[in-house]
Each structure stands twice: as structure tokens, then as C-alpha cells.
Amino acid sequence: MQDRSLLLQYMGDTPQLRIIDFFLDNPGSDYSKKEIIEYSGISKTTFYNIWEELMQFQILKETRRYGKAQLYAVDSESTLIQKFKALDGELAKHAMERAISQPIPAQ
């Protein structure tokens, strides 16, 4: 996984947040469980330990089948996801304001 996102830096680097962060960075796309595991950088065991929780809290939803694989996407109608999007946006805004206010080093 690349550098930690602002969301993970602020909220903590947990498996649940890695999955949420991955989907927030890839809106409108759907993925198989195998792809979610790979792209979020968590182990298969950890993924299956938290999977029911993600579904129970309506973080993800089933979208379509691709061959034998069920695909999933973020549930953009979920109040929790809307709050995460807002938080992610505020963190980005704060980071940008902080970067702009930093003096440019002389060369």
C-alpha cells in the first residue's frame, strides 16, 4: 500500500478504514472480495473477520455478478459513508490550507 491517506492518518490504520478509504478513492467502481483484499492491503483472514460487520453497517453493497464472482461497491446512500466522505473532504481542505500557508523555502 502506498503512503497512508489523510483519513487513515487521522482516524487510524484499521482494516475497516482501509477498505472504506479504498472505496472512497475509487467511487463508482465495484470489486470482488479478492480485489478488495488485494487493493486494500489486508490479509484474507482479517478481511473475512470483518466482512459481516461491513455489510451489517451498510458500508458496502452487492452490485452485480461477474462470472462466479459477486462484486461490491460502497453504499453511497449510507449515512456513515456520507459522513466519511465529508470528513475526507474536510481533511483534504485542511491539508491544502496548511500547505498553502507554509512559506516557500528559498533556493
A tleap script that builds the chain and sets N, CA, C and O, in Angstrom:
source leaprc.protein.ff14SB
mol = sequence {
  NMET GLN ASP ARG SER LEU LEU LEU GLN TYR
  MET GLY ASP THR PRO GLN LEU ARG ILE ILE
  ASP PHE PHE LEU ASP ASN PRO GLY SER ASP
  TYR SER LYS LYS GLU ILE ILE GLU TYR SER
  GLY ILE SER LYS THR THR PHE TYR ASN ILE
  TRP GLU GLU LEU MET GLN PHE GLN ILE LEU
  LYS GLU THR ARG ARG TYR GLY LYS ALA GLN
  LEU TYR ALA VAL ASP SER GLU SER THR LEU
  ILE GLN LYS PHE LYS ALA LEU ASP GLY GLU
  LEU ALA LYS HIE ALA MET GLU ARG ALA ILE
  SER GLN PRO ILE PRO ALA CGLN
}
set mol.1.N position { 0.847 -1.192 0.000 }
set mol.1.CA position { 0.000 0.000 0.000 }
set mol.1.C position { 0.881 1.240 0.000 }
set mol.1.O position { 1.935 1.251 0.636 }
set mol.2.N position { 0.463 2.277 -0.702 }
set mol.2.CA position { 1.250 3.488 -0.782 }
set mol.2.C position { 1.190 4.245 0.535 }
set mol.2.O position { 0.755 3.697 1.547 }
set mol.3.N position { 1.624 5.502 0.528 }
set mol.3.CA position { 1.562 6.317 1.734 }
set mol.3.C position { 0.139 6.329 2.274 }
set mol.3.O position { -0.831 6.251 1.520 }
set mol.4.N position { 0.039 6.427 3.574 }
set mol.4.CA position { -1.286 6.424 4.186 }
set mol.4.C position { -2.059 7.688 3.805 }
set mol.4.O position { -1.500 8.783 3.752 }
set mol.5.N position { -3.327 7.517 3.547 }
set mol.5.CA position { -4.187 8.652 3.195 }
set mol.5.C position { -4.411 9.523 4.424 }
set mol.5.O position { -4.109 9.124 5.549 }
set mol.6.N position { -4.941 10.709 4.193 }
set mol.6.CA position { -5.254 11.613 5.305 }
set mol.6.C position { -6.271 10.979 6.251 }
set mol.6.O position { -6.177 11.134 7.468 }
set mol.7.N position { -7.241 10.264 5.683 }
set mol.7.CA position { -8.255 9.609 6.506 }
set mol.7.C position { -7.617 8.587 7.443 }
set mol.7.O position { -7.952 8.536 8.627 }
set mol.8.N position { -6.700 7.775 6.920 }
set mol.8.CA position { -6.035 6.771 7.754 }
set mol.8.C position { -5.089 7.422 8.760 }
set mol.8.O position { -4.949 6.934 9.882 }
set mol.9.N position { -4.444 8.511 8.373 }
set mol.9.CA position { -3.575 9.213 9.304 }
set mol.9.C position { -4.378 9.773 10.474 }
set mol.9.O position { -3.935 9.721 11.621 }
set mol.10.N position { -5.542 10.300 10.184 }
set mol.10.CA position { -6.371 10.938 11.205 }
set mol.10.C position { -7.142 9.929 12.054 }
set mol.10.O position { -7.180 10.047 13.279 }
set mol.11.N position { -7.755 8.939 11.405 }
set mol.11.CA position { -8.635 8.005 12.109 }
set mol.11.C position { -7.935 6.740 12.588 }
set mol.11.O position { -8.446 6.046 13.467 }
set mol.12.N position { -6.777 6.435 12.023 }
set mol.12.CA position { -6.079 5.204 12.387 }
set mol.12.C position { -6.119 4.211 11.240 }
set mol.12.O position { -7.055 4.185 10.441 }
set mol.13.N position { -5.091 3.407 11.182 }
set mol.13.CA position { -4.931 2.461 10.079 }
set mol.13.C position { -5.518 1.107 10.464 }
set mol.13.O position { -4.793 0.182 10.829 }
set mol.14.N position { -6.849 1.007 10.377 }
set mol.14.CA position { -7.525 -0.244 10.704 }
set mol.14.C position { -7.980 -0.922 9.408 }
set mol.14.O position { -8.126 -0.252 8.385 }
set mol.15.N position { -8.202 -2.218 9.435 }
set mol.15.CA position { -8.669 -2.903 8.228 }
set mol.15.C position { -9.985 -2.327 7.689 }
set mol.15.O position { -10.149 -2.173 6.479 }
set mol.16.N position { -10.913 -2.014 8.587 }
set mol.16.CA position { -12.193 -1.455 8.148 }
set mol.16.C position { -11.980 -0.126 7.429 }
set mol.16.O position { -12.567 0.121 6.376 }
set mol.17.N position { -11.137 0.722 8.007 }
set mol.17.CA position { -10.889 2.024 7.388 }
set mol.17.C position { -10.102 1.904 6.094 }
set mol.17.O position { -10.282 2.713 5.184 }
set mol.18.N position { -9.235 0.908 5.999 }
set mol.18.CA position { -8.511 0.706 4.737 }
set mol.18.C position { -9.491 0.395 3.605 }
set mol.18.O position { -9.349 0.897 2.490 }
set mol.19.N position { -10.477 -0.433 3.907 }
set mol.19.CA position { -11.474 -0.788 2.891 }
set mol.19.C position { -12.331 0.426 2.541 }
set mol.19.O position { -12.567 0.695 1.364 }
set mol.20.N position { -12.794 1.155 3.543 }
set mol.20.CA position { -13.593 2.359 3.301 }
set mol.20.C position { -12.783 3.366 2.494 }
set mol.20.O position { -13.287 3.939 1.528 }
set mol.21.N position { -11.537 3.583 2.884 }
set mol.21.CA position { -10.668 4.524 2.193 }
set mol.21.C position { -10.449 4.110 0.737 }
set mol.21.O position { -10.460 4.949 -0.164 }
set mol.22.N position { -10.252 2.822 0.520 }
set mol.22.CA position { -10.079 2.318 -0.844 }
set mol.22.C position { -11.296 2.651 -1.702 }
set mol.22.O position { -11.150 3.124 -2.829 }
set mol.23.N position { -12.490 2.406 -1.176 }
set mol.23.CA position { -13.699 2.690 -1.947 }
set mol.23.C position { -13.948 4.188 -2.119 }
set mol.23.O position { -14.467 4.607 -3.153 }
set mol.24.N position { -13.587 5.000 -1.124 }
set mol.24.CA position { -13.738 6.448 -1.271 }
set mol.24.C position { -12.811 6.977 -2.367 }
set mol.24.O position { -13.151 7.930 -3.068 }
set mol.25.N position { -11.644 6.355 -2.510 }
set mol.25.CA position { -10.698 6.753 -3.552 }
set mol.25.C position { -11.099 6.234 -4.929 }
set mol.25.O position { -10.571 6.699 -5.939 }
set mol.26.N position { -12.022 5.282 -4.984 }
set mol.26.CA position { -12.458 4.670 -6.237 }
set mol.26.C position { -13.985 4.656 -6.329 }
set mol.26.O position { -14.593 3.590 -6.417 }
set mol.27.N position { -14.600 5.835 -6.307 }
set mol.27.CA position { -16.074 5.882 -6.313 }
set mol.27.C position { -16.644 5.381 -7.636 }
set mol.27.O position { -16.044 5.559 -8.696 }
set mol.28.N position { -17.795 4.761 -7.553 }
set mol.28.CA position { -18.481 4.314 -8.749 }
set mol.28.C position { -17.974 3.012 -9.328 }
set mol.28.O position { -18.492 2.544 -10.342 }
set mol.29.N position { -16.972 2.418 -8.702 }
set mol.29.CA position { -16.434 1.144 -9.185 }
set mol.29.C position { -16.861 0.027 -8.254 }
set mol.29.O position { -17.110 0.246 -7.069 }
set mol.30.N position { -16.942 -1.173 -8.805 }
set mol.30.CA position { -17.244 -2.324 -7.957 }
set mol.30.C position { -16.135 -3.362 -8.090 }
set mol.30.O position { -15.462 -3.449 -9.117 }
set mol.31.N position { -15.961 -4.144 -7.032 }
set mol.31.CA position { -14.836 -5.063 -6.937 }
set mol.31.C position { -15.266 -6.376 -6.290 }
set mol.31.O position { -16.225 -6.426 -5.520 }
set mol.32.N position { -14.536 -7.427 -6.622 }
set mol.32.CA position { -14.752 -8.726 -5.982 }
set mol.32.C position { -14.067 -8.707 -4.614 }
set mol.32.O position { -13.260 -7.825 -4.322 }
set mol.33.N position { -14.399 -9.682 -3.794 }
set mol.33.CA position { -13.751 -9.789 -2.484 }
set mol.33.C position { -12.241 -9.920 -2.650 }
set mol.33.O position { -11.473 -9.306 -1.909 }
set mol.34.N position { -11.822 -10.719 -3.622 }
set mol.34.CA position { -10.388 -10.916 -3.866 }
set mol.34.C position { -9.706 -9.585 -4.190 }
set mol.34.O position { -8.620 -9.308 -3.681 }
set mol.35.N position { -10.331 -8.765 -5.027 }
set mol.35.CA position { -9.762 -7.468 -5.387 }
set mol.35.C position { -9.735 -6.519 -4.196 }
set mol.35.O position { -8.770 -5.774 -4.019 }
set mol.36.N position { -10.783 -6.539 -3.379 }
set mol.36.CA position { -10.832 -5.679 -2.195 }
set mol.36.C position { -9.680 -6.029 -1.261 }
set mol.36.O position { -9.008 -5.141 -0.738 }
set mol.37.N position { -9.455 -7.319 -1.053 }
set mol.37.CA position { -8.355 -7.777 -0.200 }
set mol.37.C position { -7.025 -7.280 -0.758 }
set mol.37.O position { -6.204 -6.720 -0.032 }
set mol.38.N position { -6.826 -7.490 -2.040 }
set mol.38.CA position { -5.565 -7.111 -2.679 }
set mol.38.C position { -5.331 -5.602 -2.633 }
set mol.38.O position { -4.263 -5.154 -2.218 }
set mol.39.N position { -6.313 -4.825 -3.053 }
set mol.39.CA position { -6.136 -3.384 -3.173 }
set mol.39.C position { -6.120 -2.654 -1.836 }
set mol.39.O position { -5.514 -1.587 -1.725 }
set mol.40.N position { -6.774 -3.208 -0.821 }
set mol.40.CA position { -6.762 -2.545 0.483 }
set mol.40.C position { -5.562 -2.966 1.326 }
set mol.40.O position { -5.276 -2.350 2.353 }
set mol.41.N position { -4.860 -4.009 0.897 }
set mol.41.CA position { -3.634 -4.415 1.582 }
set mol.41.C position { -3.847 -5.093 2.917 }
set mol.41.O position { -3.028 -4.954 3.825 }
set mol.42.N position { -4.954 -5.835 3.045 }
set mol.42.CA position { -5.183 -6.580 4.290 }
set mol.42.C position { -5.148 -8.069 3.993 }
set mol.42.O position { -5.258 -8.490 2.842 }
set mol.43.N position { -4.992 -8.855 5.041 }
set mol.43.CA position { -4.928 -10.297 4.846 }
set mol.43.C position { -6.333 -10.864 4.611 }
set mol.43.O position { -7.341 -10.264 4.985 }
set mol.44.N position { -6.360 -12.022 3.988 }
set mol.44.CA position { -7.626 -12.705 3.713 }
set mol.44.C position { -8.351 -13.034 5.023 }
set mol.44.O position { -9.568 -12.874 5.118 }
set mol.45.N position { -7.610 -13.488 6.021 }
set mol.45.CA position { -8.199 -13.834 7.317 }
set mol.45.C position { -8.834 -12.611 7.969 }
set mol.45.O position { -9.964 -12.672 8.454 }
set mol.46.N position { -8.106 -11.506 7.976 }
set mol.46.CA position { -8.630 -10.275 8.568 }
set mol.46.C position { -9.876 -9.818 7.813 }
set mol.46.O position { -10.870 -9.423 8.423 }
set mol.47.N position { -9.817 -9.875 6.503 }
set mol.47.CA position { -10.950 -9.470 5.684 }
set mol.47.C position { -12.203 -10.252 6.070 }
set mol.47.O position { -13.258 -9.662 6.305 }
set mol.48.N position { -12.091 -11.564 6.136 }
set mol.48.CA position { -13.272 -12.374 6.444 }
set mol.48.C position { -13.728 -12.210 7.891 }
set mol.48.O position { -14.890 -12.472 8.203 }
set mol.49.N position { -12.823 -11.776 8.786 }
set mol.49.CA position { -13.225 -11.497 10.165 }
set mol.49.C position { -14.072 -10.230 10.276 }
set mol.49.O position { -14.899 -10.117 11.181 }
set mol.50.N position { -13.874 -9.279 9.367 }
set mol.50.CA position { -14.607 -8.006 9.448 }
set mol.50.C position { -15.699 -7.872 8.388 }
set mol.50.O position { -16.461 -6.905 8.405 }
set mol.51.N position { -15.780 -8.824 7.474 }
set mol.51.CA position { -16.707 -8.710 6.345 }
set mol.51.C position { -18.157 -8.509 6.777 }
set mol.51.O position { -18.828 -7.605 6.280 }
set mol.52.N position { -18.640 -9.329 7.683 }
set mol.52.CA position { -20.043 -9.233 8.111 }
set mol.52.C position { -20.341 -7.874 8.737 }
set mol.52.O position { -21.427 -7.322 8.562 }
set mol.53.N position { -19.371 -7.346 9.462 }
set mol.53.CA position { -19.523 -6.034 10.085 }
set mol.53.C position { -19.714 -4.949 9.019 }
set mol.53.O position { -20.574 -4.080 9.160 }
set mol.54.N position { -18.915 -5.005 7.959 }
set mol.54.CA position { -19.039 -4.023 6.877 }
set mol.54.C position { -20.413 -4.109 6.217 }
set mol.54.O position { -21.017 -3.088 5.888 }
set mol.55.N position { -20.892 -5.314 6.028 }
set mol.55.CA position { -22.199 -5.496 5.401 }
set mol.55.C position { -23.324 -5.092 6.358 }
set mol.55.O position { -24.307 -4.480 5.940 }
set mol.56.N position { -23.180 -5.432 7.626 }
set mol.56.CA position { -24.204 -5.113 8.627 }
set mol.56.C position { -24.397 -3.597 8.756 }
set mol.56.O position { -25.525 -3.120 8.884 }
set mol.57.N position { -23.292 -2.845 8.722 }
set mol.57.CA position { -23.374 -1.396 8.859 }
set mol.57.C position { -23.614 -0.700 7.521 }
set mol.57.O position { -23.534 0.525 7.428 }
set mol.58.N position { -23.906 -1.483 6.495 }
set mol.58.CA position { -24.245 -0.978 5.162 }
set mol.58.C position { -23.159 -0.063 4.596 }
set mol.58.O position { -23.442 0.963 3.978 }
set mol.59.N position { -21.910 -0.466 4.826 }
set mol.59.CA position { -20.771 0.245 4.258 }
set mol.59.C position { -20.651 -0.118 2.777 }
set mol.59.O position { -20.400 0.738 1.929 }
set mol.60.N position { -20.837 -1.409 2.487 }
set mol.60.CA position { -20.764 -1.910 1.119 }
set mol.60.C position { -22.091 -2.546 0.728 }
set mol.60.O position { -22.911 -2.895 1.577 }
set mol.61.N position { -22.276 -2.684 -0.570 }
set mol.61.CA position { -23.488 -3.347 -1.060 }
set mol.61.C position { -23.118 -4.206 -2.264 }
set mol.61.O position { -22.148 -3.930 -2.970 }
set mol.62.N position { -23.903 -5.244 -2.482 }
set mol.62.CA position { -23.723 -6.091 -3.658 }
set mol.62.C position { -24.173 -5.295 -4.873 }
set mol.62.O position { -25.175 -4.581 -4.826 }
set mol.63.N position { -23.416 -5.426 -5.969 }
set mol.63.CA position { -23.797 -4.702 -7.182 }
set mol.63.C position { -24.208 -5.654 -8.293 }
set mol.63.O position { -25.340 -5.596 -8.774 }
set mol.64.N position { -23.300 -6.527 -8.704 }
set mol.64.CA position { -23.593 -7.431 -9.822 }
set mol.64.C position { -22.678 -8.638 -9.724 }
set mol.64.O position { -21.757 -8.683 -8.909 }
set mol.65.N position { -22.954 -9.603 -10.566 }
set mol.65.CA position { -22.100 -10.786 -10.654 }
set mol.65.C position { -21.275 -10.685 -11.928 }
set mol.65.O position { -21.761 -10.229 -12.963 }
set mol.66.N position { -20.032 -11.112 -11.837 }
set mol.66.CA position { -19.143 -11.167 -12.983 }
set mol.66.C position { -18.600 -12.580 -13.031 }
set mol.66.O position { -17.652 -12.920 -12.324 }
set mol.67.N position { -19.212 -13.400 -13.871 }
set mol.67.CA position { -18.896 -14.826 -13.846 }
set mol.67.C position { -19.402 -15.397 -12.540 }
set mol.67.O position { -20.578 -15.258 -12.205 }
set mol.68.N position { -18.508 -16.044 -11.797 }
set mol.68.CA position { -18.881 -16.600 -10.492 }
set mol.68.C position { -18.671 -15.621 -9.340 }
set mol.68.O position { -19.098 -15.880 -8.215 }
set mol.69.N position { -18.019 -14.511 -9.619 }
set mol.69.CA position { -17.676 -13.551 -8.560 }
set mol.69.C position { -18.801 -12.548 -8.326 }
set mol.69.O position { -19.356 -11.983 -9.269 }
set mol.70.N position { -19.121 -12.341 -7.060 }
set mol.70.CA position { -20.041 -11.276 -6.669 }
set mol.70.C position { -19.209 -10.007 -6.520 }
set mol.70.O position { -18.145 -10.032 -5.902 }
set mol.71.N position { -19.684 -8.906 -7.079 }
set mol.71.CA position { -18.978 -7.632 -6.961 }
set mol.71.C position { -19.682 -6.735 -5.956 }
set mol.71.O position { -20.891 -6.829 -5.744 }
set mol.72.N position { -18.883 -5.857 -5.340 }
set mol.72.CA position { -19.375 -4.975 -4.282 }
set mol.72.C position { -18.905 -3.556 -4.551 }
set mol.72.O position { -17.856 -3.333 -5.155 }
set mol.73.N position { -19.704 -2.602 -4.092 }
set mol.73.CA position { -19.362 -1.179 -4.190 }
set mol.73.C position { -19.719 -0.525 -2.865 }
set mol.73.O position { -20.449 -1.089 -2.050 }
set mol.74.N position { -19.196 0.661 -2.669 }
set mol.74.CA position { -19.547 1.413 -1.475 }
set mol.74.C position { -21.026 1.787 -1.590 }
set mol.74.O position { -21.511 2.097 -2.678 }
set mol.75.N position { -21.728 1.756 -0.473 }
set mol.75.CA position { -23.138 2.142 -0.454 }
set mol.75.C position { -23.211 3.651 -0.251 }
set mol.75.O position { -23.250 4.129 0.883 }
set mol.76.N position { -23.228 4.395 -1.347 }
set mol.76.CA position { -23.159 5.855 -1.271 }
set mol.76.C position { -24.386 6.480 -0.606 }
set mol.76.O position { -24.355 7.656 -0.245 }
set mol.77.N position { -25.448 5.724 -0.443 }
set mol.77.CA position { -26.632 6.231 0.251 }
set mol.77.C position { -26.531 6.060 1.762 }
set mol.77.O position { -27.362 6.582 2.505 }
set mol.78.N position { -25.521 5.336 2.216 }
set mol.78.CA position { -25.323 5.112 3.643 }
set mol.78.C position { -24.929 6.411 4.346 }
set mol.78.O position { -24.044 7.133 3.885 }
set mol.79.N position { -25.589 6.696 5.455 }
set mol.79.CA position { -25.264 7.881 6.240 }
set mol.79.C position { -23.811 7.832 6.704 }
set mol.79.O position { -23.128 8.856 6.717 }
set mol.80.N position { -23.342 6.657 7.082 }
set mol.80.CA position { -21.953 6.525 7.521 }
set mol.80.C position { -20.984 6.886 6.403 }
set mol.80.O position { -20.008 7.600 6.634 }
set mol.81.N position { -21.241 6.408 5.213 }
set mol.81.CA position { -20.364 6.710 4.082 }
set mol.81.C position { -20.400 8.201 3.770 }
set mol.81.O position { -19.362 8.791 3.471 }
set mol.82.N position { -21.565 8.815 3.833 }
set mol.82.CA position { -21.664 10.253 3.598 }
set mol.82.C position { -20.825 11.030 4.611 }
set mol.82.O position { -20.184 12.022 4.266 }
set mol.83.N position { -20.835 10.575 5.854 }
set mol.83.CA position { -20.023 11.224 6.904 }
set mol.83.C position { -18.532 11.019 6.641 }
set mol.83.O position { -17.738 11.943 6.819 }
set mol.84.N position { -18.151 9.813 6.218 }
set mol.84.CA position { -16.746 9.562 5.889 }
set mol.84.C position { -16.300 10.438 4.711 }
set mol.84.O position { -15.188 10.965 4.720 }
set mol.85.N position { -17.150 10.593 3.710 }
set mol.85.CA position { -16.818 11.448 2.567 }
set mol.85.C position { -16.621 12.892 3.019 }
set mol.85.O position { -15.685 13.566 2.589 }
set mol.86.N position { -17.514 13.356 3.891 }
set mol.86.CA position { -17.410 14.727 4.402 }
set mol.86.C position { -16.120 14.906 5.198 }
set mol.86.O position { -15.423 15.908 5.042 }
set mol.87.N position { -15.809 13.938 6.047 }
set mol.87.CA position { -14.582 14.000 6.838 }
set mol.87.C position { -13.362 13.994 5.929 }
set mol.87.O position { -12.429 14.770 6.139 }
set mol.88.N position { -13.357 13.134 4.930 }
set mol.88.CA position { -12.248 13.050 3.987 }
set mol.88.C position { -12.064 14.387 3.267 }
set mol.88.O position { -10.937 14.843 3.073 }
set mol.89.N position { -13.160 15.000 2.877 }
set mol.89.CA position { -13.100 16.308 2.218 }
set mol.89.C position { -12.562 17.393 3.134 }
set mol.89.O position { -11.759 18.224 2.710 }
set mol.90.N position { -12.994 17.391 4.375 }
set mol.90.CA position { -12.508 18.381 5.345 }
set mol.90.C position { -11.020 18.197 5.637 }
set mol.90.O position { -10.281 19.173 5.765 }
set mol.91.N position { -10.590 16.947 5.742 }
set mol.91.CA position { -9.166 16.676 5.964 }
set mol.91.C position { -8.335 17.168 4.790 }
set mol.91.O position { -7.260 17.734 4.988 }
set mol.92.N position { -8.819 16.958 3.569 }
set mol.92.CA position { -8.108 17.424 2.383 }
set mol.92.C position { -8.059 18.956 2.355 }
set mol.92.O position { -7.030 19.546 2.029 }
set mol.93.N position { -9.165 19.579 2.695 }
set mol.93.CA position { -9.230 21.042 2.730 }
set mol.93.C position { -8.236 21.592 3.752 }
set mol.93.O position { -7.503 22.539 3.470 }
set mol.94.N position { -8.218 20.993 4.930 }
set mol.94.CA position { -7.306 21.426 5.991 }
set mol.94.C position { -5.848 21.250 5.556 }
set mol.94.O position { -5.023 22.134 5.785 }
set mol.95.N position { -5.531 20.125 4.936 }
set mol.95.CA position { -4.159 19.863 4.476 }
set mol.95.C position { -3.754 20.869 3.405 }
set mol.95.O position { -2.615 21.336 3.395 }
set mol.96.N position { -4.665 21.205 2.510 }
set mol.96.CA position { -4.378 22.174 1.459 }
set mol.96.C position { -4.139 23.559 2.059 }
set mol.96.O position { -3.198 24.251 1.672 }
set mol.97.N position { -4.983 23.958 2.993 }
set mol.97.CA position { -4.809 25.265 3.642 }
set mol.97.C position { -3.476 25.327 4.367 }
set mol.97.O position { -2.789 26.348 4.333 }
set mol.98.N position { -3.117 24.244 5.017 }
set mol.98.CA position { -1.849 24.185 5.737 }
set mol.98.C position { -0.672 24.266 4.754 }
set mol.98.O position { 0.321 24.941 5.025 }
set mol.99.N position { -0.788 23.582 3.627 }
set mol.99.CA position { 0.288 23.601 2.629 }
set mol.99.C position { 0.437 24.986 2.005 }
set mol.99.O position { 1.555 25.427 1.738 }
set mol.100.N position { -0.666 25.665 1.773 }
set mol.100.CA position { -0.621 26.997 1.172 }
set mol.100.C position { -0.005 28.011 2.137 }
set mol.100.O position { 0.703 28.924 1.710 }
set mol.101.N position { -0.269 27.855 3.418 }
set mol.101.CA position { 0.222 28.825 4.399 }
set mol.101.C position { 1.701 28.625 4.743 }
set mol.101.O position { 2.296 29.480 5.400 }
set mol.102.N position { 2.299 27.524 4.317 }
set mol.102.CA position { 3.715 27.266 4.579 }
set mol.102.C position { 4.567 28.176 3.687 }
set mol.102.O position { 4.299 28.306 2.493 }
set mol.103.N position { 5.579 28.797 4.265 }
set mol.103.CA position { 6.454 29.626 3.425 }
set mol.103.C position { 7.250 28.742 2.448 }
set mol.103.O position { 7.622 27.611 2.763 }
set mol.104.N position { 7.492 29.292 1.271 }
set mol.104.CA position { 8.259 28.576 0.259 }
set mol.104.C position { 9.737 28.757 0.599 }
set mol.104.O position { 10.196 29.889 0.750 }
set mol.105.N position { 10.491 27.658 0.722 }
set mol.105.CA position { 11.923 27.789 1.064 }
set mol.105.C position { 12.704 28.463 -0.069 }
set mol.105.O position { 12.468 28.218 -1.252 }
set mol.106.N position { 13.633 29.312 0.339 }
set mol.106.CA position { 14.490 30.000 -0.644 }
set mol.106.C position { 15.470 29.005 -1.237 }
set mol.106.O position { 15.934 28.082 -0.568 }
set mol.107.N position { 15.771 29.215 -2.502 }
set mol.107.CA position { 16.719 28.302 -3.170 }
set mol.107.C position { 18.010 28.969 -3.482 }
set mol.107.O position { 18.910 28.342 -4.040 }
savepdb mol mol.pdb
quit
